[in-house]
């Protein structure tokens, strides 16, 4: 449990629609049965949000900021 509490247990998604792992827990003397941990993946939706038109005069540079172009998930 200490590893989970410290954020040391990580699941890395590698493209499948579902996944998971099996694990046991121990107190150093006793060990639990094998437990399955199932992970279901939701599709990610990325939306491009444009807020302001970018105005540039000929021969000049203008940075594109999040006011001009942004994405959200």
C-alpha positions in Angstrom: 0.0 0.0 0.0 2.9 2.3 0.7 4.0 2.2 -2.9 0.4 3.2 -4.1 0.3 6.0 -1.5 3.6 7.4 -2.7 2.5 7.3 -6.4 5.1 4.7 -7.3 2.7 2.3 -9.0 2.0 3.4 -12.6 0.0 1.9 -15.5 1.3 2.7 -18.9 -1.3 2.6 -21.7 0.3 1.1 -24.9 -2.6 1.4 -27.4 -5.0 -1.5 -26.6 -8.6 -0.8 -25.7 -8.3 -2.6 -22.4 -5.6 -4.0 -20.3 -4.6 -4.7 -16.8 -2.4 -6.8 -14.5 -2.6 -9.2 -11.7 -0.9 -8.7 -8.3 -0.5 -10.0 -4.8 0.0 -8.1 -1.5 2.2 -9.2 1.4 3.0 -8.0 4.9 6.3 -9.9 4.7 4.8 -13.0 6.3 1.5 -13.6 4.6 0.7 -13.3 0.9 -2.8 -12.6 -0.6 -4.2 -14.6 -3.5 -3.6 -13.2 -7.0 -6.0 -10.3 -7.7 -6.8 -9.0 -11.2 -6.8 -5.3 -11.9 -8.7 -4.4 -15.1 -8.1 -1.1 -16.9 -10.6 0.1 -19.5 -9.5 2.8 -22.0 -11.7 5.7 -23.1 -11.0 7.3 -26.4 -9.3 10.7 -26.3 -10.9 13.6 -28.0 -8.7 16.6 -28.9 -10.5 19.7 -30.0 -8.7 22.7 -31.6 -10.0 26.0 -30.2 -9.3 29.2 -32.1 -10.2 32.4 -30.2 -8.7 35.3 -32.0 -7.6 36.1 -35.5 -3.8 36.6 -35.9 -3.1 40.0 -37.6 0.4 40.3 -39.2 1.7 43.2 -41.3 3.8 42.3 -44.4 7.5 41.6 -43.5 6.8 41.3 -39.7 6.6 38.5 -37.2 3.8 37.9 -34.8 3.9 35.2 -32.1 1.0 32.7 -32.1 -0.3 32.6 -28.5 -3.0 30.6 -26.8 -5.3 33.5 -27.6 -5.0 32.6 -31.3 -4.7 28.8 -31.1 -5.4 26.3 -28.4 -6.3 22.7 -28.0 -8.2 20.9 -25.3 -8.9 17.3 -24.4 
